Amino acid sequence: MNTKSPVYTIPTECQDCYRCVRRCPVKAIRVENNHAVIMSELCIACGRCVINCPAHAKHYRDDTPLVSKLLESGKKVLVSLAPSFRSEFPEYTPNQFIGVLKEFGFYGVSETALGADLVSYELASELSSHINQKLFISSACPAAVEFIKRYMSDYAPYITDCASPLLAHARYLRKFYGNDIEIVFIGPCIAKKREADVWDEISAALTFKELRKMMAEAGIVKIQAEGKLDAEGNFVPSKPEKINDIPDFIPRRAAKAELFPLEGGMIAACKKYNPLKNVRTMAVSGIEAIRDTLYGLDVSALSEPLFLEVLSCTGGCINGPGTEQTSAMALRRMQTIDFAENAENTLDENTINSIPEMKGTLPGNSVEKKTFTETQITEAMHSMGKYSAADEINCNGCGYESCRNFAVAMLNGVAEKTMCVSYMRKLAQKKANGLVRAIPSGVVIVDKNMNIVECNKNFAKLMGHDIVDMYDIKPGLEGADLAAITKSSQLFKSVLVPNGPEVVEREVHESKKILHYTVFVIEKEAIAAGVVEDVTAPKNQKERTVTQAQKVIDKNLATVQKIAFLLGENAAETESMLNSIIESYSLDNDQNGDTCK
């Protein structure tokens, strides 16, 4: 058994977007040090995080090295090929595709749908005989089975005790060819890796993507069928496959269970063996849809027996996480239906008589939910700044449906409060406000309408006593009109106009002061900030002299580098003199720092 979980995270590639948390239907993800880590004990291997991670930090286990070893072992290695291969590899006819697989050294290729037919026959018989049972849930999809067993365990007893198509197929092949063979599944499903880990009858499981990797490494990338790609990149064969062109599957081709990759395909195949007149049927695809269908269902209220066909992937296996999905779902569905069109309705009697042991579903223990007191939840909410119902914006930015669910996740130790967007925004705003208040210069931030967004008290002091009084009443002066406070508002407007400068520096006479403004853009054409200094203040005069002297030195040194042969010792003397000025002012500032404040 492979001990490595089918789905895992590469922490260094995780970008803190929490999209995987949003997409995971069972929240089997723990955020540690800002990295989202898969909790294998909770994961159902549906693959949603893999296909939705924008940073490609979520991966599933690569079993191609294991398959390569099997092919080198000298044993007969058979492929159990999922019927959705027709929509995944439309550029090959079935026999061409079988030929490609044999190039790798596989002994032969058999359809997983053959096992699905055996499941259809077995299930049709069971549904007809158990007339006293009201609910039946299919066991074909491993991810759906694990979801129900772990997260909706009240309905686990209604899962039919019938092997999945892959397990039934593996058992049938071993009964037909002997037990000294290896069986490798190839299909669209990540959860099949879990089946391969659990059942000894299945040697390994590859996704179509893994097979493409093997094909690329072997140089098998050429489109072999006659046809062309349309404008959308979909393959259109020029010579449709003939009805009598029977694919060379061993030991025979499957029947209408080739429809299993489609939502409702299992029901259609079962009805070929038995009309199921006294049983209602319903096909449900997608974990959320399964949850919604079963949640609160009172089985005793069902008037007639109900068979639920459940698939974890929306639309069916043709949308599995191990597929490329390069064409429209409608086209993939039609390609699968077209392939099954010329298949027989049912298996022959000899095949049915060779049916193997059909019992067994994936194990799965119910996940126990921890309970927390209202006080604990409230304290967790307070820790992220949620003190009232108005604070609970339920934005889903953290990945959880509500702020309350997020608080519970924090208590469970699978989430961090830094995941909360509103909390981090408020924290950043507090830090920014603290910095603005602490800056010794005057600072003001305005919007494009010249309304103040934020300012510190030093700015109010520079604007006069009346403005200080206003600030004491409303700290920050949010919403106040800058133009009514200072005649320098035009400087702010100049950087907010389209194609305006990024920074403007200007000295402006206000009352009896000379104020130096440094105005710069924070958000283009929307927000600007200004740093204001009173250059007439004694301390600022000295600091300004130091700054100007340093500028003279820098400019003089640049000149020295260019025309040193002309200036000679004179330049060095000038530099020494200016440095003396700076040092004298700096010393004076240090000695009289308290009086200059």
C-alpha positions in Angstrom: 0.0 0.0 0.0 1.3 3.5 -0.9 1.5 5.5 2.3 1.7 8.9 0.7 -1.6 10.8 0.5 -3.0 11.2 -3.1 -3.3 15.0 -2.7 -0.7 17.3 -1.1 0.7 20.8 -1.0 4.1 22.3 -1.9 4.2 25.0 0.8 6.8 27.2 -0.9 4.5 27.6 -3.9 1.4 28.6 -1.8 0.5 32.2 -2.3 -1.9 32.8 0.6 -5.0 33.3 -1.6 -7.1 30.7 0.3 -8.9 29.8 -2.9 -8.4 26.1 -2.1 -10.2 26.6 1.2 -13.1 28.2 -0.6 -13.2 25.4 -3.2 -12.7 22.4 -0.8 -16.2 21.0 -0.2 -15.1 19.5 3.2 -12.6 22.1 4.3 -9.9 19.5 4.6 -7.2 22.2 4.6 -5.2 23.6 7.5 -3.5 27.0 7.2 -0.2 27.0 9.0 2.2 30.0 8.8 0.1 31.3 5.9 0.5 28.1 3.9 -2.6 25.9 3.1 -1.8 22.2 4.0 -4.0 19.3 3.0 -5.2 17.2 5.9 -5.1 13.7 4.4 -7.2 12.3 7.2 -10.1 14.5 6.1 -9.5 14.7 2.4 -11.8 12.8 0.0 -9.4 13.2 -3.0 -12.0 15.0 -5.1 -9.3 17.1 -6.6 -11.1 20.4 -6.4 -8.1 22.1 -4.8 -5.7 20.8 -7.4 -7.7 22.2 -10.4 -8.5 25.5 -8.6 -5.1 26.4 -7.1 -3.9 29.5 -9.2 -0.3 29.0 -8.0 -0.3 25.3 -8.8 0.8 24.6 -5.2 -1.7 21.7 -4.9 -0.6 18.4 -6.5 -1.6 14.8 -6.6 0.8 11.9 -6.3 2.7 11.0 -9.4 2.5 7.2 -9.8 4.2 7.0 -13.2 7.5 5.7 -11.6 5.5 2.9 -10.0 3.9 2.0 -13.3 7.3 2.0 -15.0 8.6 -0.4 -12.4 5.6 -2.7 -13.0 6.2 -2.6 -16.8 9.9 -3.6 -16.1 8.9 -6.4 -13.7 8.3 -9.0 -16.4 4.8 -9.6 -15.4 1.7 -9.1 -17.6 0.5 -5.6 -16.9 -3.1 -4.9 -18.0 -4.7 -1.5 -18.4 -8.1 -0.8 -16.9 -9.1 2.1 -19.2 -11.9 4.5 -18.2 -14.5 5.0 -20.9 -14.0 8.8 -20.7 -10.8 8.3 -22.8 -12.9 9.0 -25.9 -13.5 12.6 -24.8 -10.0 13.0 -23.5 -8.1 11.6 -26.6 -10.4 12.3 -29.5 -7.4 12.5 -31.8 -7.0 8.7 -31.7 -9.4 6.0 -32.7 -9.9 3.4 -30.0 -7.6 0.9 -31.7 -5.0 3.6 -32.3 -5.1 4.5 -28.6 -4.8 0.8 -27.6 -1.8 0.6 -29.8 -0.2 3.6 -28.1 -0.7 2.0 -24.7 0.8 -1.3 -25.9 3.9 0.7 -27.1 4.7 1.2 -23.4 4.7 -2.5 -22.8 1.2 -3.1 -21.5 0.1 -6.7 -22.2 -3.5 -5.6 -23.2 -6.1 -2.9 -22.6 -9.5 -3.6 -21.1 -12.4 -1.3 -20.4 -13.2 -0.3 -16.8 -16.7 -0.1 -18.2 -16.7 -3.8 -18.3 -16.6 -3.8 -14.5 -19.3 -1.1 -14.6 -21.5 -3.4 -16.6 -21.0 -6.1 -13.9 -22.0 -3.5 -11.3 -25.0 -2.5 -13.3 -26.2 -6.1 -13.5 -25.6 -6.7 -9.8 -27.2 -3.5 -8.7 -30.3 -3.9 -11.0 -30.9 -7.3 -9.3 -30.4 -5.8 -5.9 -32.8 -2.9 -6.5 -35.5 -5.3 -7.7 -35.3 -7.7 -4.8 -35.0 -5.2 -1.8 -38.5 -3.9 -2.1 -38.7 -3.0 1.6 -35.7 -0.6 1.5 -36.5 3.0 0.7 -33.1 4.5 -0.1 -30.1 3.2 -2.1 -26.9 5.2 -2.8 -24.5 4.2 -5.5 -21.0 3.1 -4.5 -19.3 3.7 -7.9 -17.6 7.0 -7.1 -14.9 6.7 -4.5 -14.8 10.4 -3.6 -18.6 10.4 -3.2 -18.5 7.3 -1.0 -15.8 8.8 1.3 -17.7 12.0 1.5 -20.9 10.4 2.7 -19.1 8.0 5.1 -17.1 10.7 6.6 -19.3 13.8 6.5 -22.9 12.5 6.2 -22.5 9.2 8.1 -26.2 8.9 8.9 -26.7 8.0 5.2 -23.7 5.6 5.0 -25.8 2.5 5.7 -27.7 3.2 2.5 -24.6 3.0 0.3 -25.0 -0.2 -1.7 -22.4 -2.9 -0.7 -21.3 -3.3 -4.2 -17.8 -3.0 -5.6 -16.9 0.1 -7.6 -16.5 -0.5 -11.4 -12.7 -0.4 -11.1 -12.6 -3.0 -8.2 -15.2 -5.2 -10.0 -13.1 -5.0 -13.2 -9.8 -5.8 -11.5 -11.4 -8.8 -9.8 -12.9 -10.0 -13.1 -9.6 -9.7 -15.0 -7.7 -11.6 -12.3 -10.4 -14.3 -12.4 -10.1 -14.4 -16.2 -6.3 -14.1 -16.6 -5.1 -15.4 -13.3 -3.9 -13.6 -10.2 -0.3 -13.3 -11.3 -1.0 -10.1 -13.3 -0.7 -6.4 -12.5 -3.6 -4.0 -13.2 -3.1 -0.3 -13.8 -6.1 2.0 -14.0 -5.9 5.0 -16.4 -8.7 7.6 -16.2 -9.8 11.0 -15.1 -10.0 10.4 -11.3 -7.6 11.2 -8.5 -9.7 9.2 -6.0 -8.9 6.0 -7.8 -5.5 6.3 -6.3 -7.1 5.8 -3.0 -8.8 2.6 -4.3 -5.4 1.4 -5.5 -4.0 2.1 -2.0 -6.8 0.1 -0.3 -7.4 -2.8 -2.6 -4.7 -5.3 -3.4 -6.4 -6.2 -6.7 -5.5 -2.8 -8.1 -1.8 -2.3 -8.7 -1.7 1.4 -9.5 -3.9 4.3 -10.8 -2.9 7.0 -13.3 -4.7 10.0 -14.4 -5.0 11.0 -18.1 -2.6 13.9 -17.3 0.0 11.4 -16.0 -0.5 9.3 -19.2 0.1 12.4 -21.3 3.3 13.0 -19.4 4.4 9.5 -20.2 3.5 9.9 -23.8 5.4 13.2 -24.0 8.5 11.6 -22.5 8.2 8.7 -24.9 7.9 11.1 -27.8 4.2 10.1 -28.6 2.7 13.5 -29.3 1.7 13.2 -33.0 -2.0 13.2 -33.9 -2.4 9.9 -35.7 -6.0 9.9 -36.7 -7.1 11.6 -39.9 -8.7 15.0 -39.2 -8.0 18.5 -38.0 -8.5 21.0 -35.2 -11.3 23.5 -35.4 -11.0 27.2 -34.5 -11.5 26.3 -30.8 -8.9 23.6 -30.8 -11.3 20.7 -30.8 -10.4 17.7 -32.9 -12.7 16.9 -35.8 -12.1 13.5 -37.5 -12.4 13.5 -41.3 -13.4 9.9 -41.3 -15.7 9.0 -38.5 -15.1 5.6 -37.0 -17.0 2.8 -38.7 -19.7 1.1 -36.6 -18.1 -2.3 -37.4 -14.7 -1.2 -36.4 -14.7 -3.1 -33.1 -12.0 -1.9 -30.6 -9.5 -4.5 -29.7 -10.3 -4.5 -26.0 -9.6 -7.7 -24.0 -11.3 -10.0 -23.2 -14.2 -8.2 -24.9 -15.8 -4.7 -25.3 -18.1 -3.4 -22.6 -21.8 -2.7 -23.1 -23.8 0.4 -22.3 -21.9 0.9 -19.1 -19.6 3.0 -21.3 -22.1 5.7 -20.3 -20.9 5.7 -16.7 -18.7 8.8 -17.1 -21.8 10.9 -17.6 -24.3 12.1 -15.0 -27.2 9.6 -15.2 -25.1 7.0 -17.1 -25.2 4.5 -14.4 -29.0 4.6 -14.2 -29.2 4.2 -17.9 -26.9 1.1 -17.8 -28.8 -0.5 -14.9 -32.1 -0.1 -16.8 -30.7 -2.2 -19.7 -30.6 -5.1 -17.2 -33.8 -4.3 -15.4 -36.4 -1.6 -16.1 -36.6 -0.7 -12.4 -40.3 -0.1 -12.6 -40.8 0.1 -8.8 -37.8 2.2 -8.1 -37.4 6.0 -8.5 -34.0 7.1 -9.7 -32.1 10.4 -9.4 -28.6 11.4 -10.6 -26.7 13.9 -8.5 -23.2 15.2 -9.4 -21.0 17.5 -7.4 -20.3 17.2 -3.7 -22.3 20.3 -2.8 -25.3 18.9 -4.8 -24.9 15.6 -2.9 -24.9 17.4 0.4 -28.0 19.5 -0.5 -29.8 16.4 -1.8 -29.3 14.4 1.4 -29.3 17.1 4.0 -32.3 16.7 6.2 -33.7 13.8 4.2 -36.2 11.7 6.2 -35.9 8.3 4.5 -39.1 7.1 6.1 -41.0 9.8 4.2 -40.1 8.4 0.8 -43.2 6.9 -0.8 -41.3 4.6 -3.1 -37.7 3.3 -3.1 -35.2 5.8 -4.4 -31.9 5.1 -6.0 -29.4 7.9 -5.9 -26.5 7.9 -8.4 -23.9 10.1 -6.9 -20.7 11.5 -8.6 -18.3 13.9 -7.0 -17.5 15.8 -10.2 -20.1 18.1 -11.6 -21.4 16.6 -14.9 -19.7 13.3 -14.3 -16.3 11.7 -14.7 -15.7 13.6 -18.0 -15.0 16.6 -15.8 -12.6 14.7 -13.5 -9.5 16.5 -12.1 -7.2 14.2 -14.0 -8.4 15.5 -17.4 -7.1 18.4 -19.5 -10.7 19.6 -20.2 -9.5 21.4 -23.3 -12.9 21.2 -25.1 -16.5 22.2 -24.1 -18.3 19.8 -21.7 -21.1 19.4 -24.2 -18.7 18.1 -26.8 -17.0 15.8 -24.3 -20.5 14.4 -23.4 -21.4 13.8 -27.0 -18.1 12.1 -27.7 -18.8 9.7 -24.9 -22.4 9.0 -26.0 -21.2 8.5 -29.6 -18.7 5.9 -28.5 -21.4 4.0 -26.5 -23.8 4.3 -29.4 -22.7 1.1 -31.1 -22.0 -0.9 -27.9 -24.3 -3.8 -27.0 -27.0 -3.1 -24.5 -25.9 -5.8 -22.0 -23.1 -8.2 -21.5 -23.5 -11.8 -22.8 -24.6 -14.6 -20.5 -21.1 -16.2 -20.3 -19.6 -13.0 -19.1 -22.4 -12.5 -16.5 -21.8 -16.0 -15.3 -18.2 -15.2 -14.7 -19.0 -12.4 -12.3 -16.5 -12.1 -9.4 -17.0 -11.2 -5.8 -19.0 -8.0 -5.9 -18.9 -6.9 -2.2 -16.8 -4.1 -0.8 -16.7 -0.3 -0.7 -14.0 2.1 0.4 -13.6 2.3 4.2 -14.3 5.7 5.8 -14.9 6.7 9.4 -17.2 9.4 10.4 -15.4 12.7 11.1 -16.3 13.9 14.6 -17.0 17.6 14.8 -15.7 19.4 17.9 -18.2 21.5 19.7 -17.4 24.8 21.2 -19.3 27.0 23.7 -20.9 30.3 22.6 -18.4 32.1 24.8 -15.5 30.4 23.0 -16.9 31.4 19.6 -17.6 34.9 20.7 -14.0 35.3 22.0 -12.6 34.0 18.7 -14.8 36.5 16.9 -13.6 39.4 19.1 -9.9 38.4 18.4 -10.4 39.2 14.7 -12.4 42.4 15.4 -15.9 41.1 15.1 -17.8 42.7 18.0 -21.3 43.0 16.5 -23.5 41.6 13.8 -22.5 44.6 11.6 -18.8 43.4 11.8 -19.7 40.0 10.4 -19.6 40.8 6.7 -19.3 37.2 5.7 -17.2 38.1 2.7 -15.8 34.6 2.1 -12.4 36.0 1.6 -10.9 33.6 4.2 -12.5 30.7 2.4 -15.3 30.0 4.9 -18.9 30.8 4.2 -19.4 33.0 7.3 -17.4 34.8 10.0 -18.8 32.4 12.5 -17.6 29.3 10.6 -14.2 30.9 10.3 -14.1 31.4 14.1 -15.0 27.8 14.6 -12.1 26.9 12.2 -9.8 29.0 14.3 -10.9 27.1 17.4 -10.2 23.8 15.5 -6.7 25.0 14.8 -7.1 24.9 11.0 -7.3 28.6 10.4 -5.4 31.8 11.4 -7.0 35.2 12.0 -4.6 36.7 9.5 -6.8 35.0 6.9 -9.5 37.5 7.6 -9.4 40.3 5.0 -11.4 42.8 7.0 -9.3 42.1 10.1 -6.0 42.6 8.2 -7.4 45.8 6.5 -8.3 47.3 9.9 -5.0 46.2 11.3 -3.1 47.9 8.4 -5.3 51.0 8.8 -4.5 51.2 12.5 -0.8 50.9 11.8 -1.0 53.5 9.1 -2.9 55.9 11.4 -0.4 55.3 14.1 2.5 56.1 11.8 0.7 59.3 10.5 0.1 60.5 14.1 3.8 59.8 15.0 5.4 61.7 12.1 6.8 65.0 13.4 5.9 66.8 10.2 2.3 67.6 9.2 0.7 64.9 7.1 -2.6 65.1 5.2 -4.2 62.6 2.8 -7.0 63.7 0.5 -9.2 62.2 -2.3 -9.7 63.6 -5.8 -12.5 65.8 -4.5 -10.1 67.5 -2.1 -11.9 65.9 0.9 -9.5 65.0 3.7 -9.2 61.2 4.3 -6.8 61.5 7.2 -4.4 64.0 8.8 -2.3 64.2 11.9 -2.4 66.9 14.6 0.8 68.4 13.4 -0.9 69.3 10.2 -3.7 70.9 12.1 -1.2 73.0 14.1 0.4 74.3 11.0 -3.0 75.4 9.7 -3.8 77.4 12.8 -5.7 77.4 16.1 -9.1 77.1 14.6 -8.1 73.9 12.7 -6.6 72.5 15.9 -10.0 73.0 17.6 -11.7 71.2 14.8 -9.2 68.4 15.1 -9.9 68.0 18.8 -13.6 67.6 18.0 -13.0 65.3 15.1 -9.5 63.7 15.1 -8.3 63.1 11.5 -10.7 65.7 10.1 -12.2 63.0 7.8 -14.4 64.6 5.2 -13.2 68.2 5.7 -12.7 70.4 2.6 -8.9 70.9 2.2 -9.5 74.0 0.0 -11.3 75.6 3.0 -8.3 75.0 5.2 -5.3 75.8 3.0 -4.8 77.6 -0.3 -2.3 74.8 -1.3 -5.0 72.4 -2.4 -4.1 73.1 -6.0 -0.8 71.2 -5.4 -2.8 68.1 -4.5 -5.0 68.6 -7.6 -2.0 68.8 -9.8 -0.8 65.3 -9.0 -4.3 63.7 -9.3 -5.0 64.9 -12.9 -4.5 62.3 -15.7 -0.8 62.1 -16.6 0.0 64.5 -13.8 3.4 64.3 -12.0 4.0 61.7 -9.3 5.6 64.2 -6.8 5.4 68.0 -6.5 7.5 70.0 -4.1 6.7 73.6 -3.4 7.1 76.3 -0.8 3.9 78.3 0.0 3.4 81.4 2.2 0.6 80.9 4.7 0.0 83.6 7.2 3.4 84.4 8.6 4.9 81.0 7.8 6.7 79.5 4.8 5.4 76.0 4.5 7.3 73.4 2.4 4.9 70.9 0.7 5.9 67.5 -0.7 2.8 66.1 -2.4 2.7 62.7 -3.9 0.3 60.2 -5.4 -0.9 57.2 -3.3 -3.6 55.9 -5.7 -3.5 57.3 -9.3 -6.1 59.9 -10.0 -7.8 59.1 -6.6 -5.7 59.6 -3.5 -2.8 61.9 -2.7 -0.7 62.7 0.4 1.2 65.7 1.5 4.0 66.1 4.0 4.2 69.7 5.3 7.0 71.4 7.1 7.4 75.0 8.5 10.7 76.1 7.1 10.7 79.3 9.1 10.9 77.3 12.4 14.5 77.6 13.9 15.1 73.9 13.9 13.8 73.4 10.4 16.0 76.3 9.2 19.1 74.6 10.5 18.0 71.2 9.2 17.3 72.8 5.9 20.7 74.5 5.8 22.3 71.1 6.5 20.2 69.5 3.7 21.1 72.3 1.2 24.8 72.0 2.2 24.7 68.3 1.6 23.2 68.9 -1.8 26.0 71.3 -2.7 28.6 68.7 -1.6 26.9 66.0 -3.8 26.7 68.3 -6.8 30.3 69.5 -6.2 31.7 66.0 -6.0 29.9 65.1 -9.3 31.6 68.1 -10.9 34.9 67.0 -9.4 34.6 63.6 -11.1 34.1 65.3 -14.4 36.6 68.1 -14.3 39.0 67.1 -11.5 42.0 68.1 -13.6 40.7 71.8 -13.6 39.6 72.1 -10.0 42.4 70.2 -8.3 42.9 71.1 -4.6 40.3 73.9 -4.7 37.5 71.3 -4.9 38.8 69.4 -1.9 39.0 72.6 0.1 35.4 73.5 -0.8 34.2 70.0 0.3 36.0 70.4 3.6 34.5 73.8 4.2 30.9 72.6 3.6 31.4 69.6 5.8 32.4 71.9 8.6 29.2 73.8 8.2 27.2 70.5 8.4 29.1 69.3 11.5 28.6 72.6 13.3 24.9 72.7 12.7 24.5 69.0 13.6 26.4 69.6 16.9 24.3 72.6 17.7 21.1 70.6 17.0 22.3 67.8 19.4 23.1 70.3 22.2 19.9 72.3 21.8 17.5 69.5 20.7 15.0 70.1 23.6 14.7 73.8 22.9 14.1 73.3 19.2 11.1 71.0 19.6 
